[in-house]
Amino acid sequence: MQHSFKGFVIKEFRHILRDTRTLLILFGLPIALILIFGYAVRNEVNNAEVAILDQSRDEVTRELIQKLEASDELTITAYLNNQDEIDPVFQKGNIKQVIVFEHNFIRNMQRNGRADVQIITDASEPNIAGLLQNYTRAIFQSWNPEDSVVSQGAALGAQPTVRMLFNPQLKSVYYFVPGLIAVILMLVSALMTSISIAREKETGTMEVLLVSPLKSYEIIIGKVIPYLVLSVVNVITVVVLAVLVFEVPFRGSLLFFLFVSLLLIFSSLALGVLISTKAEDQRTAMMASLMGTMLPTFLLSGFIFPVNSMPVVLQWISHIVPAKWYLITARGAMLMGTGFTYLWFPIIILTIMTVMLMMAGVKNFNDRLE
């Protein structure tokens, strides 16, 4: 009995060690997760892009700007000329904060003992907005006016006032709704499509389709149309619930938002077809979909963790995640009312990725059938 049991256990070990896919799940997945979570999952913000509107341009404002530039958390990437440039620079999507120094900064400080600094923050990402506000306030509070050229022994200081754009109440649901839509679309489109086609091969019904009068592209279209319709219904359902139940504002064009969502749906469907051509069974298709779509969407798209705070390698990897470009456009359309004028670049990138994935999926599916 003991000898039989020992032989059975040894056989199971050998079976596992010979199965490359099982080894990949057992050892590759934990290693990948610990590396990604170790580097990507961070609550702090690094290198957030900031714009400066210096209406005084005196010695003190230059000194304060130098302190901001020396910070690891903030990166000054733009200098504005007037107040009219503030809204457009936010709508472009890169700038997270604008710092405005009032007119006659040095004169007000000498006359009144203080001068005003306005900190305007993009609050469409509430956690990042709160951290940026704290970082910037700390920099101004750490400034010692006694070392400044204007100090004459008086108690001087810069008094920051804060203003939150697009989400003044810092409600997290505003931030998570576009990300949840991306996750749902990946789940319905990529995961379910890949499993559905893999099931046809696993159960042997794919051979029935091959001898039918249907052409290869008709088989693909027939398989993806139900998931296309369901994905569109899911997008509309989530938006309606967000607006009516959670009072999430929708400031942009609904048609533009649906167009961008369709791009992600098509790219996800094409990715699901591509995965199904490589997977031999449903289990493999499911694991490949989870690793190739769900995890990158959660961790590398900016859904939960800011991309700018990740190492450069992960930032480059995030460029090939369709959900990243979708989130930029979806949040811009929903929360900022931004349109194609400012979001043309991520839309073009997402379109190119969609076309490439569709071509790769169709080509591999045809090769598989042949």
C-alpha positions in Angstrom: 0.0 0.0 0.0 2.7 2.5 1.0 4.8 1.6 -2.1 1.8 2.2 -4.3 1.0 5.5 -2.7 4.7 6.6 -2.9 4.7 5.7 -6.6 1.5 7.6 -7.2 2.9 10.8 -5.5 6.1 10.5 -7.6 4.1 10.2 -10.7 2.1 13.3 -9.9 5.4 15.3 -9.3 6.7 14.1 -12.7 3.5 15.0 -14.4 3.7 18.5 -13.0 7.4 19.0 -13.8 6.8 17.9 -17.4 3.9 20.3 -17.9 5.4 23.7 -18.9 2.1 25.5 -18.5 1.6 24.2 -15.0 5.1 25.2 -14.1 4.5 28.6 -15.5 1.4 29.0 -13.3 3.1 27.6 -10.2 6.3 29.6 -10.4 6.0 32.2 -13.1 2.8 33.8 -11.9 4.0 34.3 -8.2 7.3 35.8 -9.4 5.5 38.1 -11.9 3.0 39.2 -9.3 5.5 40.0 -6.6 7.7 42.0 -9.0 4.8 43.9 -10.5 3.2 44.6 -7.1 6.5 45.5 -5.6 7.2 48.1 -8.2 3.8 49.2 -9.4 1.7 49.2 -6.2 2.7 52.5 -4.6 0.6 55.1 -2.9 3.1 57.9 -3.3 3.3 60.2 -6.3 6.6 60.8 -8.2 7.3 63.2 -11.1 3.8 64.6 -11.3 3.7 67.1 -14.1 3.1 70.7 -12.9 2.6 74.0 -14.7 3.6 77.4 -13.3 1.8 80.7 -13.8 4.1 83.3 -12.4 2.3 86.7 -12.6 5.0 88.5 -10.6 8.3 87.1 -11.8 10.4 88.5 -9.0 13.2 87.2 -6.8 10.9 85.4 -4.3 8.7 83.6 -6.9 11.9 82.4 -8.7 13.2 81.1 -5.3 10.0 79.3 -4.6 9.9 77.8 -8.1 13.5 76.5 -7.6 12.3 74.7 -4.4 9.4 73.2 -6.4 11.9 72.0 -9.1 14.1 70.4 -6.5 11.2 68.2 -5.4 11.2 64.5 -6.4 7.4 64.5 -6.4 6.8 67.4 -8.8 8.2 68.0 -12.3 7.6 71.5 -13.8 6.9 70.9 -17.5 5.1 74.1 -18.5 5.1 77.8 -17.8 1.8 79.7 -18.5 1.3 83.3 -19.5 -2.2 84.0 -18.3 -5.2 82.5 -16.6 -6.9 81.6 -19.9 -4.3 78.8 -20.4 -5.2 76.9 -17.2 -8.2 75.0 -18.4 -6.7 74.0 -21.8 -3.5 72.7 -20.1 -5.6 70.5 -17.8 -7.7 69.2 -20.6 -4.6 67.9 -22.5 -4.4 65.4 -19.6 -0.7 65.5 -18.7 -0.6 68.4 -16.2 -1.9 67.4 -12.8 -1.4 70.8 -11.0 -1.1 74.5 -11.8 0.6 76.8 -9.2 -0.3 80.5 -9.6 1.7 83.3 -8.0 -0.2 86.5 -7.7 0.7 89.9 -9.1 3.2 92.0 -7.1 4.1 89.0 -5.0 7.2 90.5 -3.4 5.5 93.8 -2.8 2.5 92.2 -1.1 4.8 90.1 1.1 6.7 93.2 2.2 3.6 95.3 2.8 1.2 92.7 4.3 3.7 90.1 5.6 2.3 87.5 3.3 1.5 86.8 -0.4 -1.0 84.4 -1.9 -0.2 81.3 -3.9 -3.1 79.4 -5.6 -2.7 75.7 -6.0 -5.1 74.3 -8.7 -5.2 70.5 -8.9 -6.8 68.1 -11.2 -9.0 66.1 -8.8 -10.3 63.6 -11.3 -7.8 61.3 -9.6 -8.7 62.0 -5.9 -5.8 60.2 -4.2 -3.2 61.7 -6.4 -4.8 65.2 -6.0 -4.7 64.9 -2.3 -1.1 63.8 -2.2 0.0 66.6 -4.6 -1.8 69.2 -2.5 0.1 67.9 0.6 3.4 67.8 -1.2 3.1 71.4 -2.5 1.9 72.8 0.8 4.8 71.2 2.6 7.3 72.8 0.1 5.8 76.2 0.8 5.7 75.7 4.5 9.4 74.6 4.5 10.4 77.8 2.8 12.2 80.0 5.2 11.6 83.7 4.3 14.3 84.8 6.7 16.8 83.5 4.1 15.1 85.4 1.3 16.2 88.6 -0.3 13.0 90.4 0.9 13.3 89.5 4.5 14.1 92.4 6.8 13.5 90.7 10.1 9.7 90.7 9.5 7.5 87.6 9.8 6.9 86.9 6.1 5.3 84.0 4.4 3.6 82.5 1.3 0.0 81.6 1.9 -1.3 78.8 -0.4 -5.0 78.6 -1.2 -6.2 75.4 -2.9 -8.7 74.7 -5.6 -9.9 71.3 -6.9 -11.0 70.9 -10.5 -13.4 68.4 -11.9 -14.0 66.6 -8.6 -14.1 69.2 -5.7 -15.5 66.6 -3.2 -12.7 64.1 -4.1 -15.2 61.3 -4.6 -13.5 58.1 -5.4 -16.4 56.8 -7.6 -15.6 59.6 -10.1 -12.2 58.1 -10.6 -13.1 54.4 -10.6 -16.0 54.4 -13.0 -13.9 54.7 -16.2 -11.5 52.1 -14.9 -14.3 49.7 -14.1 -15.7 50.0 -17.6 -12.2 49.1 -18.9 -12.1 46.0 -16.6 -15.6 44.9 -17.6 -14.9 45.3 -21.3 -11.7 43.2 -20.9 -13.6 40.6 -18.9 -16.5 40.3 -21.4 -14.7 40.9 -24.6 -11.2 39.3 -24.3 -11.7 36.7 -21.6 -15.1 35.3 -22.7 -14.3 35.4 -26.4 -11.0 33.5 -25.9 -12.7 30.9 -23.7 -15.7 30.6 -26.1 -13.5 29.8 -29.2 -11.2 27.6 -27.1 -14.3 25.6 -26.0 -15.2 25.0 -29.7 -11.7 23.4 -30.2 -11.8 21.5 -27.0 -15.2 19.9 -27.5 -14.5 19.2 -31.2 -17.3 21.4 -32.6 -14.7 23.6 -34.4 -14.4 20.8 -37.0 -18.1 21.0 -37.6 -17.7 24.7 -38.4 -14.7 24.0 -40.7 -16.8 21.8 -42.9 -19.7 24.2 -43.0 -20.3 26.7 -45.8 -19.2 29.5 -43.4 -15.9 31.3 -44.3 -13.3 32.0 -41.7 -14.1 35.7 -41.3 -17.8 34.7 -40.9 -16.9 32.4 -38.1 -15.0 35.1 -36.3 -17.7 37.7 -36.8 -20.4 35.2 -35.6 -18.4 34.4 -32.5 -17.7 38.0 -31.5 -21.0 39.8 -32.4 -22.8 38.6 -29.2 -19.9 39.8 -27.0 -19.8 43.1 -28.9 -23.5 43.7 -28.2 -23.1 42.7 -24.6 -20.1 44.9 -24.1 -22.0 48.0 -25.5 -24.9 47.2 -23.2 -22.5 47.0 -20.2 -20.9 50.3 -21.1 -24.3 52.1 -21.2 -25.5 50.3 -18.0 -22.4 51.3 -16.0 -22.6 55.0 -17.2 -26.3 55.2 -16.4 -25.8 53.8 -13.0 -22.8 56.0 -12.3 -24.8 59.2 -13.3 -28.1 58.4 -11.7 -27.1 56.5 -8.6 -23.7 57.9 -7.7 -24.2 61.3 -9.4 -21.0 61.1 -11.4 -20.9 64.1 -13.8 -20.8 63.4 -17.5 -19.4 66.7 -18.9 -18.4 65.5 -22.4 -20.0 64.1 -25.5 -21.7 60.7 -25.1 -21.1 59.8 -28.7 -17.4 60.5 -28.4 -17.3 58.4 -25.2 -19.1 55.5 -27.0 -16.7 55.8 -29.9 -13.7 55.5 -27.6 -15.4 52.6 -25.8 -16.0 50.8 -29.1 -12.3 51.1 -29.9 -11.4 49.3 -26.6 -14.2 46.7 -27.3 -12.8 45.9 -30.8 -9.2 45.7 -29.5 -10.4 43.4 -26.6 -12.3 41.1 -29.0 -9.4 40.9 -31.3 -7.1 40.1 -28.4 -9.5 37.4 -27.3 -9.5 35.9 -30.8 -5.7 36.0 -30.9 -5.4 34.3 -27.5 -7.8 31.6 -28.6 -5.7 30.7 -31.6 -2.8 30.0 -29.3 -4.7 28.2 -26.5 -5.4 24.5 -26.8 -8.1 24.4 -24.1 -10.3 26.7 -22.0 -8.0 26.6 -19.0 -5.1 27.9 -21.0 -7.2 30.5 -22.7 -8.5 31.7 -19.3 -5.0 31.9 -17.7 -3.6 33.7 -20.8 -6.5 36.2 -20.8 -6.1 36.9 -17.1 -2.3 37.4 -17.4 -2.5 39.3 -20.7 -5.5 41.5 -20.1 -6.9 41.6 -16.5 -3.6 42.1 -14.6 -2.2 44.8 -16.9 -5.6 46.6 -16.8 -5.6 46.6 -13.0 -1.9 47.4 -12.4 -0.4 49.1 -15.4 -3.2 51.2 -16.9 -3.4 53.8 -14.3 -6.7 52.4 -13.1 -5.6 52.2 -9.4 -1.9 53.2 -9.3 -0.4 56.3 -11.0 1.8 55.3 -14.0 4.2 58.2 -13.4 5.2 56.7 -10.1 6.3 53.4 -11.6 9.8 52.5 -12.7 10.6 53.5 -16.2 10.5 49.9 -17.5 6.9 49.5 -16.3 6.0 52.8 -17.7 7.2 51.6 -21.1 5.3 48.4 -20.7 2.2 50.3 -19.9 2.3 51.9 -23.3 1.2 48.6 -24.9 -1.8 48.2 -22.5 -4.9 49.4 -24.5 -6.8 50.2 -21.2 -4.2 52.9 -20.4 -5.1 54.9 -23.5 -8.8 54.3 -23.0 -8.7 55.6 -19.4 -7.0 58.8 -20.5 -9.7 59.5 -23.1 -12.6 58.2 -21.0 -11.8 60.3 -17.9 -11.2 63.3 -20.1 -14.6 62.9 -21.8 -16.5 62.1 -18.6 -15.0 64.4 -16.0 -13.4 67.2 -17.9 -15.6 67.5 -21.0 -12.6 67.1 -23.2 -13.0 66.1 -26.9 -10.9 65.0 -29.8 -9.1 68.3 -29.9 -7.0 67.5 -26.9 -7.3 63.7 -26.9 -6.3 62.9 -30.4 -3.0 61.3 -29.5 -4.3 58.6 -27.2 -7.2 58.0 -29.6 -4.7 57.5 -32.5 -2.6 55.1 -30.4 -5.7 53.1 -29.4 -6.9 53.0 -33.0 -3.5 51.7 -34.2 -3.4 49.0 -31.5 -7.0 48.0 -32.3 -6.2 47.6 -36.0 -3.0 45.7 -35.3 -4.7 43.3 -32.9 -7.6 42.7 -35.3 -5.1 41.9 -38.1 -3.1 39.6 -35.9 -6.2 37.8 -34.6 -7.7 37.2 -38.1 -4.4 36.1 -39.5 -3.7 33.6 -36.8 -7.2 32.3 -36.9 -7.0 31.7 -40.6 -3.6 30.0 -40.2 -5.1 27.9 -37.5 -8.0 26.8 -39.7 -5.6 26.0 -42.6 
